């Protein structure tokens, strides 16, 4: 099976950014910001992107491009005989399935709100009513999964790359328009102050751990979701520069999401710390009380659908690539199998608030919280740690010089030797420390 290739550099950047940009930016980032002190969380989050997310992203792209394989095979092509790094490849595949077990459902919720605003049926919109309706949840989950794998059944350039280019362009334009509109609302200044001015007294270990987990979540780092796109590109451009471009686009969308949501919330005196319901209940109420709210709501949730679906198809491409390399199946056969597994696993989240209720942690927790905990609090930070150690360990891993040569191949920003302590010591030590702190402080009950 020949290795597929992306048709252009912009296709790679948009595709990689499309994987990073999604519910992590437009659904999770705002409510994490609201629950963790506003501007203080935003500041720590940006620092985590720069000093943890950027090195980890360069590492993941480099492994993928050097191996020219999916996560389940990439370590075997780079590790020394007898080493066991490839075990993480299987964990990465499992992590992608776990991510889609709740991400596809959230995407279905966003799609439902878009359809409701488009058709003018917004009077009865309510987050709790939506998530406790099993027929609605399973139906929209099915639409998301089927659409994603129909697209992926075609070759990478005519399918995933082309569609993502259009979606990402539309997404960025829509965000800018909506942010300007939100800033003009009465009372928007209070929301902007909460969001943009950090209160340093609110920064503690819980906020720092949350910011790190959010940085890895929004970039989809640690489970091979980015490595697969590294395997689809040539060596014309260096990977540090491409990683910077992806993070700039990802951060732009996250910051814009806050600029849309928080001024709108304070404009109508709505709560900013509603958790996962923030995007849905708050924005639904905002648009229902605005002049022309149906139009603005339709555009807003159209943008949300673009963002979420771009990640769904990108992560599902990673799953499909892994399964195809393990089985030798073509795209169509692999797509049918992967769609079935993703759909069945996601039924836990889709039905988790109605038919198969489950409270893994607090009484108000559900399957979504369990899947998110497995992915965000464990597989992503630990996966980023494993990949980084693999690249910087000369004796037990791939080695610094080989990693640096791969990352620096092509035009653009280069990984310099002075950066080695950041990759070798700073990133691993900080990730381990914050991971342990996060487990200790996690609300298990």
Sine and cosine of phi, psi and omega as CSV:
sin_phi,cos_phi,sin_psi,cos_psi,sin_omega,cos_omega
0.00,0.00,0.92,-0.38,-0.03,-1.00
-0.93,0.37,0.51,-0.86,-0.02,-1.00
-0.97,0.25,0.80,-0.60,0.04,-1.00
-0.96,0.28,0.36,-0.93,-0.03,-1.00
-0.76,-0.65,0.55,-0.83,0.15,-0.99
-0.98,0.21,0.50,-0.87,-0.12,-0.99
-0.99,0.14,-0.29,0.96,-0.08,-1.00
-0.38,-0.92,0.29,-0.96,0.06,-1.00
-0.91,0.41,-0.68,0.74,0.00,-1.00
-0.90,0.44,-0.52,0.85,0.07,-1.00
-0.90,0.44,-0.66,0.75,0.04,-1.00
-0.90,0.43,-0.72,0.69,-0.03,-1.00
-0.89,0.45,-0.73,0.68,-0.01,-1.00
-0.92,0.39,-0.61,0.79,0.00,-1.00
-0.92,0.38,-0.70,0.71,0.03,-1.00
-0.92,0.40,-0.69,0.72,0.05,-1.00
-0.91,0.42,-0.57,0.82,0.04,-1.00
-0.89,0.45,-0.59,0.81,0.07,-1.00
-0.92,0.39,-0.66,0.75,-0.01,-1.00
-0.95,0.31,-0.65,0.76,-0.07,-1.00
-1.00,0.10,0.80,-0.60,0.01,-1.00
0.04,-1.00,-0.64,-0.77,-0.02,-1.00
-0.87,0.49,-0.45,0.89,0.04,-1.00
-0.88,0.47,-0.57,0.82,0.00,-1.00
-1.00,0.08,-0.71,0.70,-0.22,-0.98
-0.99,-0.17,-0.29,0.96,0.06,-1.00
-0.93,-0.37,-0.80,0.60,-0.12,-0.99
-0.99,0.17,-0.68,0.74,-0.05,-1.00
-0.84,0.54,-0.73,0.68,0.01,-1.00
-0.88,0.47,-0.70,0.72,-0.04,-1.00
-0.97,0.26,-0.46,0.89,0.12,-0.99
-0.92,0.39,-0.63,0.78,0.05,-1.00
-0.90,0.43,-0.70,0.71,0.00,-1.00
-0.89,0.45,-0.57,0.82,-0.05,-1.00
-1.00,0.06,-0.21,0.98,-0.10,-1.00
-0.87,-0.50,0.49,0.87,0.19,-0.98
0.99,-0.10,0.19,0.98,0.08,-1.00
0.93,0.36,-0.86,-0.52,-0.09,-1.00
-0.85,0.52,-0.51,0.86,0.03,-1.00
-0.89,0.45,-0.69,0.72,0.03,-1.00
-0.91,0.41,-0.67,0.75,-0.01,-1.00
-0.86,0.51,-0.69,0.73,0.01,-1.00
-0.88,0.48,-0.75,0.66,-0.01,-1.00
-0.90,0.43,-0.62,0.79,0.02,-1.00
-0.87,0.50,-0.71,0.70,0.01,-1.00
-0.90,0.44,-0.65,0.76,0.05,-1.00
-0.89,0.45,-0.63,0.78,0.03,-1.00
-0.91,0.41,-0.60,0.80,0.06,-1.00
-0.88,0.48,-0.68,0.73,-0.07,-1.00
-0.95,0.31,-0.73,0.68,-0.17,-0.99
-0.99,-0.11,-0.27,0.96,0.05,-1.00
-0.87,-0.49,-0.75,0.67,-0.06,-1.00
-0.92,0.39,-0.70,0.71,-0.03,-1.00
-0.89,0.46,-0.77,0.64,0.05,-1.00
-0.86,0.50,-0.66,0.75,-0.02,-1.00
-0.91,0.41,-0.57,0.82,0.02,-1.00
-0.93,0.36,-0.66,0.75,0.06,-1.00
-0.87,0.49,-0.68,0.73,0.02,-1.00
-0.86,0.51,-0.74,0.67,-0.07,-1.00
-0.92,0.39,-0.68,0.73,0.08,-1.00
-0.86,0.51,-0.67,0.75,-0.07,-1.00
-0.91,0.42,-0.70,0.71,0.02,-1.00
-0.88,0.48,-0.70,0.72,-0.01,-1.00
-0.89,0.45,-0.71,0.71,-0.04,-1.00
-0.94,0.35,-0.62,0.79,0.00,-1.00
-0.93,0.38,-0.64,0.77,-0.07,-1.00
-0.99,0.15,-0.46,0.89,-0.09,-1.00
0.79,0.61,0.72,0.70,-0.06,-1.00
-0.47,-0.88,0.23,-0.97,0.07,-1.00
-0.98,0.22,0.19,-0.98,-0.03,-1.00
-0.82,0.57,-0.52,0.86,-0.04,-1.00
-0.96,0.28,-0.26,0.97,-0.02,-1.00
-0.87,-0.49,-0.26,0.97,-0.19,-0.98
-0.91,0.41,-0.64,0.77,-0.02,-1.00
-0.90,0.43,-0.62,0.79,-0.04,-1.00
-0.89,0.46,-0.42,0.91,0.01,-1.00
-0.99,0.10,-0.30,0.95,-0.10,-1.00
-0.90,-0.43,-0.45,0.89,-0.07,-1.00
-0.97,0.25,0.37,-0.93,0.03,-1.00
-0.98,0.22,0.42,-0.91,-0.02,-1.00
-0.81,0.58,0.72,-0.70,0.04,-1.00
1.00,0.00,-0.18,0.98,0.00,-1.00
-0.98,0.18,0.34,-0.94,-0.13,-0.99
-0.87,-0.49,0.38,0.93,0.00,-1.00
-0.86,0.50,-0.47,0.88,-0.08,-1.00
-0.90,0.43,-0.26,0.96,0.07,-1.00
-0.86,0.51,-0.58,0.82,0.02,-1.00
-0.90,0.44,-0.46,0.89,0.04,-1.00
-0.87,0.49,-0.65,0.76,0.05,-1.00
-0.92,0.38,-0.66,0.75,0.04,-1.00
-0.89,0.46,-0.58,0.81,0.03,-1.00
-0.90,0.44,-0.67,0.74,0.04,-1.00
-0.89,0.46,-0.70,0.72,0.05,-1.00
-0.87,0.50,-0.66,0.75,0.01,-1.00
-0.88,0.48,-0.63,0.78,0.04,-1.00
-0.90,0.43,-0.65,0.76,0.07,-1.00
-0.90,0.43,-0.66,0.75,0.03,-1.00
-0.89,0.45,-0.65,0.76,0.02,-1.00
-0.88,0.47,-0.72,0.70,-0.01,-1.00
-0.95,0.32,-0.29,0.96,0.02,-1.00
-0.92,0.40,-0.35,0.94,0.11,-0.99
-0.84,-0.54,-0.45,0.89,-0.06,-1.00
-0.91,0.41,-0.63,0.77,0.01,-1.00
-0.91,0.42,-0.55,0.83,0.02,-1.00
-0.94,0.35,-0.71,0.70,0.04,-1.00
-0.87,0.49,-0.64,0.77,0.07,-1.00
-0.87,0.49,-0.63,0.78,0.08,-1.00
-0.89,0.46,-0.62,0.79,0.06,-1.00
-0.88,0.48,-0.71,0.70,0.00,-1.00
-0.89,0.46,-0.69,0.73,0.03,-1.00
-0.88,0.48,-0.63,0.78,0.03,-1.00
-0.89,0.45,-0.68,0.73,0.03,-1.00
-0.91,0.42,-0.62,0.78,0.06,-1.00
-0.88,0.48,-0.73,0.68,0.00,-1.00
-0.89,0.46,-0.63,0.78,0.00,-1.00
-0.89,0.45,-0.69,0.73,0.03,-1.00
-0.94,0.33,-0.62,0.79,0.00,-1.00
-0.88,0.47,-0.62,0.78,-0.04,-1.00
-1.00,-0.05,-0.02,1.00,0.04,-1.00
0.98,0.19,0.24,0.97,-0.02,-1.00
-0.99,-0.17,0.94,0.34,-0.11,-0.99
-0.92,-0.40,-0.10,0.99,-0.09,-1.00
-0.90,0.44,-0.57,0.82,-0.09,-1.00
-0.98,-0.21,0.19,0.98,-0.02,-1.00
-0.90,0.43,0.79,-0.61,0.03,-1.00
-0.42,-0.91,0.72,-0.69,-0.09,-1.00
-0.88,0.48,-0.75,0.66,-0.03,-1.00
-0.89,0.45,-0.68,0.73,0.03,-1.00
-0.87,0.50,-0.63,0.77,-0.01,-1.00
-0.92,0.40,-0.78,0.63,-0.11,-0.99
-0.95,0.31,-0.29,0.96,0.01,-1.00
-0.99,-0.12,0.12,0.99,0.05,-1.00
-0.99,-0.14,0.98,-0.20,-0.10,-1.00
-0.90,0.43,-0.62,0.79,-0.01,-1.00
-0.89,0.45,-0.71,0.71,0.02,-1.00
-0.88,0.47,-0.73,0.69,-0.06,-1.00
-0.90,0.44,-0.73,0.68,-0.02,-1.00
-0.92,0.38,-0.63,0.78,0.00,-1.00
-0.89,0.46,-0.76,0.65,-0.01,-1.00
-0.95,0.32,-0.53,0.85,0.13,-0.99
-0.86,0.51,-0.72,0.70,0.01,-1.00
-0.87,0.50,-0.66,0.75,0.02,-1.00
-0.88,0.48,-0.71,0.70,-0.02,-1.00
-0.89,0.46,-0.75,0.66,-0.05,-1.00
-0.91,0.41,-0.71,0.70,-0.02,-1.00
-0.90,0.44,-0.71,0.70,0.02,-1.00
-0.87,0.49,-0.68,0.74,-0.03,-1.00
-0.88,0.48,-0.73,0.68,-0.10,-1.00
-0.99,0.12,-0.34,0.94,0.19,-0.98
-0.90,0.43,-0.71,0.70,0.05,-1.00
-0.87,0.49,-0.70,0.71,-0.08,-1.00
-0.96,0.26,-0.21,0.98,0.03,-1.00
-0.95,0.30,-0.24,0.97,0.09,-1.00
-1.00,-0.03,0.17,-0.99,-0.04,-1.00
-0.93,0.36,0.33,-0.94,-0.20,-0.98
-0.87,0.49,-0.62,0.79,-0.08,-1.00
-0.98,0.21,-0.69,0.73,-0.04,-1.00
-0.97,0.23,-0.34,0.94,-0.04,-1.00
-0.97,-0.23,-1.00,0.04,-0.15,-0.99
-0.85,0.52,-0.75,0.66,-0.09,-1.00
-0.90,0.43,-0.73,0.69,-0.07,-1.00
-0.90,0.43,-0.74,0.67,-0.04,-1.00
-0.91,0.42,-0.65,0.76,-0.03,-1.00
-0.90,0.43,-0.59,0.80,0.06,-1.00
-0.83,0.55,-0.75,0.66,-0.02,-1.00
-0.92,0.40,-0.69,0.73,-0.03,-1.00
-0.90,0.44,-0.68,0.73,-0.04,-1.00
-0.92,0.40,-0.65,0.76,0.03,-1.00
-0.88,0.47,-0.73,0.69,0.02,-1.00
-0.89,0.45,-0.63,0.77,0.00,-1.00
-0.86,0.51,-0.76,0.65,-0.06,-1.00
-0.90,0.43,-0.63,0.78,0.02,-1.00
-0.92,0.40,-0.71,0.70,-0.01,-1.00
-0.88,0.48,-0.64,0.77,-0.02,-1.00
-0.89,0.47,-0.70,0.71,-0.03,-1.00
-0.89,0.46,-0.69,0.73,0.01,-1.00
-0.89,0.46,-0.72,0.70,-0.05,-1.00
-0.93,0.36,-0.57,0.82,0.03,-1.00
-0.91,0.42,-0.65,0.76,0.05,-1.00
-0.90,0.44,-0.69,0.73,0.01,-1.00
-0.88,0.47,-0.69,0.72,-0.03,-1.00
-0.91,0.42,-0.60,0.80,-0.03,-1.00
-0.93,0.38,-0.31,0.95,-0.02,-1.00
-1.00,-0.01,-0.05,1.00,-0.01,-1.00
-0.95,0.31,0.51,-0.86,0.07,-1.00
-0.90,0.44,0.73,-0.68,-0.01,-1.00
0.99,0.11,0.11,0.99,-0.03,-1.00
-0.91,0.42,-0.47,0.88,-0.08,-1.00
-0.86,0.50,-0.61,0.79,0.00,-1.00
-0.90,0.45,-0.67,0.74,0.03,-1.00
-0.91,0.42,-0.62,0.78,0.03,-1.00
-0.91,0.41,-0.63,0.78,0.04,-1.00
-0.90,0.44,-0.72,0.70,0.02,-1.00
-0.86,0.52,-0.62,0.78,-0.12,-0.99
-0.99,0.13,-0.60,0.80,-0.17,-0.99
-0.97,-0.25,-0.35,0.94,-0.03,-1.00
-0.98,-0.21,0.93,-0.36,-0.05,-1.00
-0.96,0.27,0.68,-0.73,0.17,-0.99
-0.98,-0.18,0.97,-0.23,-0.15,-0.99
-0.90,0.44,-0.33,0.94,0.04,-1.00
-0.93,0.36,-0.31,0.95,-0.02,-1.00
-1.00,0.04,-0.08,1.00,0.00,-1.00
-0.99,0.12,0.89,-0.46,0.07,-1.00
-0.64,-0.77,-0.07,-1.00,-0.05,-1.00
-0.89,0.46,-0.59,0.80,0.00,-1.00
-0.89,0.46,-0.67,0.75,0.02,-1.00
-0.91,0.41,-0.66,0.75,-0.02,-1.00
-0.91,0.41,-0.69,0.73,0.03,-1.00
-0.89,0.46,-0.70,0.71,0.01,-1.00
-0.88,0.48,-0.63,0.77,0.00,-1.00
-0.92,0.39,-0.66,0.76,0.04,-1.00
-0.89,0.45,-0.75,0.66,-0.01,-1.00
-0.88,0.48,-0.61,0.79,0.03,-1.00
-0.93,0.38,-0.62,0.78,0.03,-1.00
-0.88,0.47,-0.71,0.70,0.02,-1.00
-0.93,0.36,-0.60,0.80,-0.01,-1.00
-0.91,0.41,-0.73,0.69,-0.07,-1.00
-0.93,0.37,-0.47,0.88,0.03,-1.00
-1.00,-0.01,-0.10,1.00,-0.03,-1.00
0.83,0.56,0.66,0.75,-0.04,-1.00
-1.00,-0.06,0.66,-0.75,0.14,-0.99
0.93,-0.38,-0.23,0.97,0.01,-1.00
-0.83,-0.56,0.37,0.93,0.11,-0.99
0.99,0.17,0.09,1.00,-0.02,-1.00
-0.91,0.42,-0.51,0.86,0.05,-1.00
-1.00,0.00,-0.50,0.87,0.00,-1.00
-0.87,0.50,-0.58,0.81,-0.04,-1.00
-0.90,0.44,-0.57,0.82,0.02,-1.00
-0.97,0.23,-0.48,0.88,0.15,-0.99
-0.87,0.49,-0.55,0.84,-0.03,-1.00
-0.97,0.24,-0.19,0.98,-0.03,-1.00
-0.99,-0.14,0.00,1.00,-0.08,-1.00
-0.90,-0.44,0.32,-0.95,0.04,-1.00
-1.00,0.05,-0.25,-0.97,-0.10,-0.99
-0.94,-0.33,0.46,0.89,-0.03,-1.00
-0.96,0.27,-0.45,0.89,-0.06,-1.00
-0.82,-0.57,0.63,-0.78,0.06,-1.00
-0.94,0.33,0.46,-0.89,-0.18,-0.98
-1.00,0.06,-0.34,0.94,0.10,-1.00
-0.92,0.40,-0.71,0.70,0.02,-1.00
-0.89,0.46,-0.68,0.74,0.01,-1.00
-0.92,0.40,-0.58,0.82,0.04,-1.00
-0.91,0.41,-0.63,0.78,0.05,-1.00
-0.88,0.48,-0.67,0.74,0.01,-1.00
-0.89,0.46,-0.68,0.73,0.00,-1.00
-0.90,0.45,-0.69,0.72,-0.04,-1.00
-0.93,0.37,-0.59,0.81,0.05,-1.00
-0.88,0.48,-0.73,0.68,0.02,-1.00
-0.89,0.45,-0.68,0.73,-0.01,-1.00
-0.89,0.45,-0.71,0.71,-0.01,-1.00
-0.92,0.38,-0.61,0.79,0.05,-1.00
-0.84,0.55,-0.72,0.69,-0.02,-1.00
-0.92,0.39,-0.67,0.74,0.01,-1.00
-0.89,0.47,-0.74,0.67,0.00,-1.00
-0.89,0.45,-0.67,0.74,0.03,-1.00
-0.89,0.46,-0.58,0.81,0.03,-1.00
-0.86,0.51,-0.69,0.72,0.05,-1.00
-0.91,0.41,-0.61,0.79,0.02,-1.00
-0.92,0.40,-0.42,0.91,0.06,-1.00
-0.99,0.16,-0.72,0.70,-0.20,-0.98
-0.99,0.15,-0.76,0.65,-0.16,-0.99
-0.93,0.37,-0.69,0.73,0.09,-1.00
-0.87,0.49,-0.60,0.80,0.01,-1.00
-0.92,0.40,-0.62,0.78,0.01,-1.00
-0.89,0.46,-0.81,0.59,-0.06,-1.00
-0.93,0.36,-0.42,0.91,0.04,-1.00
-0.87,0.50,-0.57,0.82,-0.02,-1.00
-0.95,-0.33,0.19,0.98,0.03,-1.00
0.93,0.36,0.50,0.86,-0.02,-1.00
-1.00,-0.06,0.43,-0.90,-0.05,-1.00
-0.94,0.35,0.57,-0.82,0.01,-1.00
-0.97,-0.26,-0.02,1.00,-0.07,-1.00
-0.88,-0.47,0.66,0.75,-0.05,-1.00
-0.99,0.15,0.02,1.00,0.01,-1.00
0.95,0.32,-0.55,-0.84,-0.07,-1.00
-0.84,0.54,-0.38,0.92,-0.01,-1.00
-0.99,0.15,-0.12,0.99,-0.12,-0.99
-0.82,0.57,-0.79,0.61,-0.05,-1.00
-0.85,0.52,-0.68,0.74,-0.17,-0.99
-0.99,0.13,-0.87,0.49,-0.04,-1.00
-0.91,0.42,-0.72,0.70,-0.07,-1.00
-0.91,0.41,-0.79,0.62,-0.05,-1.00
-0.94,0.35,-0.53,0.85,0.08,-1.00
-0.88,0.48,-0.70,0.72,0.02,-1.00
-0.92,0.39,-0.64,0.77,0.01,-1.00
-0.86,0.51,-0.76,0.65,-0.07,-1.00
-0.94,0.34,-0.50,0.86,0.01,-1.00
-0.95,0.33,-0.30,0.95,-0.01,-1.00
-0.95,-0.32,0.05,1.00,0.00,-1.00
-1.00,-0.09,0.52,-0.85,0.19,-0.98
-0.91,0.41,0.80,-0.60,-0.07,-1.00
0.95,0.32,0.39,0.92,-0.09,-1.00
-0.87,0.49,-0.55,0.83,0.01,-1.00
-0.89,0.45,-0.66,0.75,0.00,-1.00
-0.92,0.40,-0.74,0.67,-0.01,-1.00
-0.90,0.43,-0.62,0.78,0.04,-1.00
-0.90,0.43,-0.64,0.77,0.04,-1.00
-0.88,0.47,-0.71,0.70,0.00,-1.00
-0.91,0.42,-0.68,0.74,-0.03,-1.00
-0.88,0.48,-0.77,0.64,-0.05,-1.00
-0.97,0.23,-0.32,0.95,0.19,-0.98
-0.91,0.41,-0.72,0.70,0.07,-1.00
-0.86,0.51,-0.70,0.72,0.03,-1.00
-0.87,0.49,-0.65,0.76,0.03,-1.00
-0.90,0.44,-0.69,0.72,0.06,-1.00
-0.83,0.55,-0.75,0.66,-0.08,-1.00
-0.89,0.45,-0.74,0.67,-0.04,-1.00
-0.92,0.39,-0.68,0.74,-0.07,-1.00
-0.94,0.35,-0.50,0.86,0.05,-1.00
-0.88,0.48,-0.60,0.80,0.03,-1.00
-0.96,0.28,-0.64,0.77,0.01,-1.00
-0.84,0.55,-0.76,0.65,-0.06,-1.00
-0.94,0.34,-0.50,0.87,0.02,-1.00
-0.94,0.33,-0.72,0.69,0.00,-1.00
-0.94,0.35,-0.62,0.79,0.05,-1.00
-0.91,0.41,-0.50,0.86,0.12,-0.99
-0.89,0.45,-0.63,0.78,0.05,-1.00
-0.89,0.45,-0.71,0.70,0.04,-1.00
-0.86,0.50,-0.73,0.69,-0.03,-1.00
-0.89,0.46,-0.67,0.74,0.01,-1.00
-0.88,0.47,-0.66,0.75,0.03,-1.00
-0.88,0.47,-0.74,0.67,-0.03,-1.00
-0.90,0.44,-0.64,0.77,0.01,-1.00
-0.91,0.41,-0.61,0.79,0.02,-1.00
-0.95,0.32,-0.48,0.88,0.04,-1.00
-0.98,0.21,-0.50,0.86,-0.13,-0.99
-0.93,-0.37,-0.40,0.92,-0.09,-1.00
0.99,0.15,0.16,0.99,-0.01,-1.00
-0.94,0.34,0.39,-0.92,0.13,-0.99
-0.99,0.17,0.05,-1.00,-0.08,-1.00
-0.88,0.47,-0.66,0.75,-0.08,-1.00
-0.92,0.38,-0.72,0.69,0.00,-1.00
-0.91,0.41,-0.68,0.74,0.03,-1.00
-0.90,0.45,-0.61,0.79,-0.01,-1.00
-0.90,0.43,-0.65,0.76,0.01,-1.00
-0.89,0.46,-0.71,0.70,0.00,-1.00
-0.90,0.43,-0.75,0.66,-0.05,-1.00
-0.90,0.43,-0.64,0.77,0.03,-1.00
-0.87,0.49,-0.66,0.75,-0.01,-1.00
-0.90,0.44,-0.70,0.72,-0.03,-1.00
-0.92,0.39,-0.69,0.72,0.02,-1.00
-0.88,0.47,-0.70,0.71,-0.03,-1.00
-0.88,0.47,-0.72,0.69,-0.03,-1.00
-0.90,0.43,-0.70,0.72,0.00,-1.00
-0.91,0.42,-0.59,0.81,-0.02,-1.00
-0.96,0.26,-0.25,0.97,0.07,-1.00
-0.87,0.49,-0.47,0.88,0.03,-1.00
-0.86,0.50,-0.70,0.72,0.02,-1.00
-0.96,0.29,-0.68,0.73,-0.04,-1.00
-0.88,0.48,-0.57,0.82,-0.03,-1.00
-0.96,-0.27,0.08,1.00,-0.11,-0.99
-0.95,0.32,-0.25,0.97,0.03,-1.00
-0.96,-0.27,0.12,0.99,-0.05,-1.00
-0.63,-0.78,-0.98,0.22,-0.15,-0.99
-0.98,0.21,-0.68,0.73,-0.05,-1.00
-0.85,-0.52,0.89,0.45,0.00,-1.00
-0.89,0.45,0.63,-0.78,-0.05,-1.00
-0.49,-0.87,0.75,-0.66,-0.05,-1.00
-0.87,-0.49,1.00,0.08,-0.07,-1.00
-0.93,0.35,-0.47,0.89,-0.05,-1.00
-0.82,-0.57,-0.95,-0.30,0.04,-1.00
-0.94,0.33,0.23,-0.97,-0.06,-1.00
-0.88,0.48,-0.48,0.88,-0.01,-1.00
-1.00,-0.07,0.16,0.99,0.03,-1.00
-0.99,0.13,0.27,-0.96,-0.05,-1.00
-0.52,-0.86,-0.13,-0.99,0.01,-1.00
-0.83,0.55,-0.62,0.78,0.00,-1.00
-0.83,0.55,-0.67,0.74,-0.02,-1.00
-0.92,0.40,-0.58,0.82,0.03,-1.00
-0.92,0.38,-0.75,0.66,0.01,-1.00
-0.88,0.48,-0.67,0.75,0.00,-1.00
-0.90,0.43,-0.64,0.77,0.03,-1.00
-0.89,0.45,-0.70,0.71,0.00,-1.00
-0.87,0.50,-0.70,0.72,-0.07,-1.00
-0.99,0.17,-0.86,0.51,-0.15,-0.99
-0.94,0.33,-0.65,0.76,-0.09,-1.00
-1.00,0.01,-0.25,0.97,-0.10,-1.00
-0.79,-0.62,-0.92,0.38,-0.15,-0.99
-0.91,0.42,-0.60,0.80,-0.01,-1.00
-0.94,0.34,-0.81,0.58,0.01,-1.00
-0.91,0.42,-0.65,0.76,0.00,-1.00
-0.93,0.36,-0.59,0.81,0.05,-1.00
-0.91,0.42,-0.68,0.73,0.06,-1.00
-0.88,0.47,-0.62,0.78,0.04,-1.00
-0.89,0.45,-0.73,0.68,-0.02,-1.00
-0.88,0.48,-0.71,0.70,0.00,-1.00
-0.89,0.45,-0.64,0.77,0.01,-1.00
-0.91,0.41,-0.71,0.70,0.03,-1.00
-0.89,0.47,-0.61,0.79,0.03,-1.00
-0.87,0.49,-0.63,0.78,-0.06,-1.00
-0.98,0.20,-0.49,0.87,-0.10,-0.99
-0.99,-0.15,-0.21,0.98,-0.04,-1.00
-1.00,0.06,0.93,-0.36,0.00,-1.00
-0.95,0.30,-0.54,0.84,-0.08,-1.00
-1.00,0.05,-0.67,0.75,-0.14,-0.99
-0.96,-0.30,-0.12,0.99,-0.06,-1.00
-0.75,-0.66,-0.49,-0.87,-0.02,-1.00
-0.95,0.31,-0.67,0.74,0.06,-1.00
0.95,-0.30,0.59,-0.81,-0.07,-1.00
-0.86,0.51,-0.72,0.69,-0.08,-1.00
-0.91,0.42,-0.64,0.77,0.02,-1.00
-0.93,0.37,-0.66,0.75,0.05,-1.00
-0.88,0.47,-0.74,0.68,-0.04,-1.00
-0.89,0.45,-0.65,0.76,0.00,-1.00
-0.89,0.46,-0.66,0.75,0.02,-1.00
-0.93,0.36,-0.72,0.69,-0.03,-1.00
-0.89,0.46,-0.55,0.83,-0.10,-0.99
-1.00,-0.04,-0.03,1.00,-0.01,-1.00
-0.92,0.39,0.84,-0.54,0.01,-1.00
0.97,-0.26,0.01,-1.00,-0.01,-1.00
-0.99,0.16,0.49,-0.87,0.07,-1.00
0.84,-0.55,-0.13,-0.99,-0.01,-1.00
-0.87,0.49,0.60,-0.80,-0.07,-1.00
-0.91,-0.42,0.50,-0.87,0.17,-0.98
-0.98,0.18,0.86,-0.50,-0.05,-1.00
-0.99,-0.17,0.32,-0.95,-0.01,-1.00
-0.90,0.44,-0.47,0.88,0.00,-1.00
-0.93,0.38,-0.29,0.96,0.03,-1.00
-0.99,0.14,-0.18,0.98,-0.09,-1.00
-0.82,0.57,-0.70,0.72,0.03,-1.00
-0.87,0.49,-0.50,0.87,0.04,-1.00
-0.91,0.42,-0.74,0.67,0.00,-1.00
-0.94,0.34,-0.66,0.75,-0.17,-0.99
-0.99,0.11,-0.56,0.83,-0.10,-0.99
-0.88,-0.47,-0.80,0.61,-0.12,-0.99
-0.87,0.49,-0.81,0.59,-0.05,-1.00
-0.87,0.49,-0.78,0.63,0.00,-1.00
-0.87,0.49,-0.70,0.72,-0.05,-1.00
-0.90,0.43,-0.71,0.70,-0.03,-1.00
-0.92,0.40,-0.68,0.73,-0.01,-1.00
-0.90,0.44,-0.70,0.71,0.01,-1.00
-0.88,0.47,-0.73,0.69,-0.03,-1.00
-0.89,0.47,-0.74,0.68,-0.02,-1.00
-0.93,0.36,-0.54,0.84,0.04,-1.00
-0.90,0.44,-0.72,0.70,0.00,-1.00
-0.91,0.42,-0.71,0.71,0.04,-1.00
-0.86,0.50,-0.66,0.75,-0.01,-1.00
-0.89,0.46,-0.65,0.76,0.04,-1.00
-0.92,0.40,-0.65,0.76,-0.01,-1.00
-0.90,0.43,-0.66,0.75,-0.09,-1.00
-1.00,0.00,-0.07,1.00,-0.03,-1.00
-0.90,0.43,0.63,-0.78,-0.04,-1.00
-0.99,0.11,1.00,-0.03,-0.07,-1.00
-0.97,0.25,-0.42,0.91,-0.08,-1.00
-0.86,-0.51,0.00,0.00,0.00,0.00
